[in-house]
Amino acid sequence: MPPRRRGSSGFRGVRACPSGRFYTEIRTGGFRLILGTYNTPELAARAYDAAAWRFRRPWRDMNFPDVELLEEALFLAPAPCLVDDEDRRRHRHVQRRIAIAEHDEQLMHQWRAQFPNDVDNTDVFFADLRAQGRSNRRHRRAVAEFELENPNTTWAENDPRWDDIWTETTSDDE
């Protein structure tokens, strides 16, 4: 996968907010983890790098590839601004989500290594599911086209089944 494009801030995972602060987030395993807002883009990029280290991302995905250890990344990352109980609760929640995501990635890696047949079976299952969906769309479209050509149709004029005629199908569906 090609590296992600760096945003307007010049750092990966960091965006400028209208307020002048910088928002940072990291995406992993199909979900987005919000890391917070910071006063400078460098601080936000350091927070991104610390999270990227925790998710064992490659060095090319880092904003500062000169950092060599997780401990160093955590040391350089800014401490969150915990002002009140709500901030502390949100910080604990984010830390808990990071820990859960790390654990999930480790377990999935172990599962894939231990059960390669299940991975293949999963791929086959979803391929069959896509094929079944294509078949269902073709069938609904054929029924709708038949009803369109039939002068004695029992479908009402505003029946949503008429929409199936206009359902887009790919070239391999036809």
C-alpha positions in Angstrom: 0.0 0.0 0.0 1.5 3.4 -0.9 2.2 5.8 2.0 -0.6 8.2 2.8 -0.4 11.7 1.5 0.7 14.3 4.1 -2.0 16.8 4.9 -1.9 20.6 4.8 0.1 20.6 8.0 3.0 18.8 6.4 2.7 15.8 8.7 1.0 12.5 8.3 -2.2 12.1 10.4 -2.4 15.8 11.3 -4.9 18.4 10.1 -5.3 22.1 10.8 -8.5 23.1 12.6 -10.2 26.4 12.0 -9.4 27.5 15.5 -5.7 27.4 14.7 -5.0 24.2 16.6 -4.0 20.9 15.0 -6.1 17.7 15.1 -4.5 14.3 14.9 -5.9 10.8 14.4 -4.7 7.4 13.4 -6.6 4.7 11.4 -6.0 1.1 12.0 -7.9 -2.2 11.7 -10.9 -0.5 10.1 -11.5 2.1 12.8 -10.3 5.7 13.5 -8.7 6.6 16.8 -8.7 10.3 17.6 -5.6 11.3 19.5 -6.6 14.9 20.3 -5.8 18.5 19.4 -2.5 20.3 19.9 -1.2 23.8 19.7 1.5 23.1 17.1 1.7 20.6 14.2 4.9 19.2 15.5 3.3 18.2 18.8 0.4 16.6 17.0 2.9 14.7 14.7 4.8 13.5 17.8 1.5 12.2 19.2 0.7 10.4 15.9 4.2 8.8 15.9 3.8 7.5 19.4 0.5 5.9 18.5 2.0 4.6 15.2 4.9 3.0 17.3 2.3 1.3 19.5 0.6 -0.1 16.5 4.0 -1.4 15.1 3.8 0.7 12.0 6.8 0.7 9.7 9.3 3.6 9.8 8.2 5.0 6.5 4.8 5.7 8.1 6.3 7.9 10.8 6.6 11.7 10.7 10.0 11.6 12.5 11.7 8.4 11.4 14.8 9.2 13.5 13.0 7.9 16.6 14.2 4.3 17.2 12.3 3.0 20.2 8.7 3.1 21.5 9.9 4.6 24.8 11.7 7.4 23.0 8.5 8.1 20.9 6.4 8.2 24.1 8.9 10.4 25.8 8.9 12.9 22.9 5.1 12.8 22.5 3.3 15.6 24.4 1.4 14.8 27.5 -2.3 15.2 27.0 -3.8 18.4 28.5 -5.9 16.9 31.3 -7.8 19.8 32.7 -10.9 18.3 34.3 -12.5 15.0 35.0 -14.0 14.8 31.6 -10.6 15.1 29.9 -9.2 12.4 32.2 -12.1 10.1 31.3 -11.6 10.7 27.6 -7.9 10.1 27.9 -8.5 6.8 29.8 -11.0 5.8 27.1 -8.5 6.5 24.3 -5.7 4.6 26.1 -8.1 1.7 26.6 -9.0 1.7 22.9 -5.4 1.7 21.9 -4.6 -1.2 24.2 -7.6 -3.2 22.9 -6.6 -2.5 19.3 -3.0 -3.6 20.0 -4.3 -6.8 21.6 -6.7 -7.4 18.7 -4.0 -7.0 16.1 -1.7 -9.5 18.0 -4.5 -12.0 18.3 -5.4 -11.7 14.6 -1.8 -12.2 13.6 -1.5 -15.3 15.8 -4.9 -16.6 14.4 -3.8 -16.1 10.8 -0.5 -18.0 11.5 -2.2 -20.8 13.3 -5.2 -21.3 11.0 -4.3 -20.4 7.4 -7.2 -22.6 6.1 -9.7 -20.4 8.0 -8.3 -17.4 6.2 -8.8 -19.1 2.9 -12.3 -20.2 3.9 -13.2 -16.7 4.9 -12.0 -15.4 1.5 -14.1 -18.1 -0.3 -17.2 -17.3 1.9 -17.1 -13.6 1.0 -16.5 -14.3 -2.7 -19.6 -16.6 -2.7 -21.5 -13.9 -0.8 -20.6 -11.3 -3.5 -21.6 -13.7 -6.3 -24.9 -14.4 -4.6 -25.6 -10.7 -4.3 -24.8 -10.2 -8.0 -27.1 -13.1 -8.9 -29.9 -11.6 -6.7 -29.5 -8.2 -8.4 -29.7 -9.8 -11.9 -32.8 -11.7 -11.0 -34.6 -8.7 -9.5 -33.7 -6.6 -12.6 -35.0 -9.4 -14.9 -38.3 -9.6 -13.0 -38.6 -5.8 -13.1 -37.9 -5.7 -16.9 -40.5 -8.4 -17.5 -43.1 -6.4 -15.5 -42.2 -3.3 -17.6 -42.9 -5.2 -20.8 -46.0 -6.9 -19.5 -49.1 -4.7 -20.1 -51.1 -6.4 -17.4 -48.6 -5.8 -14.6 -49.9 -5.9 -11.0 -47.3 -3.5 -9.8 -48.4 0.0 -8.8 -46.9 3.0 -10.5 -44.9 4.0 -7.4 -43.8 0.5 -6.5 -40.1 0.6 -5.3 -39.5 -2.6 -7.3 -39.4 -0.5 -10.5 -36.1 0.9 -9.2 -34.5 -2.5 -9.8 -34.7 -1.8 -13.6 -32.3 1.1 -13.1 -30.0 -0.8 -10.7 -26.4 -0.5 -12.0 -24.8 -3.8 -12.7 -21.2 -4.4 -13.6 -20.1 -5.9 -16.9 -19.5 -9.3 -15.2 -23.1 -9.3 -14.0 -24.6 -9.4 -17.4 
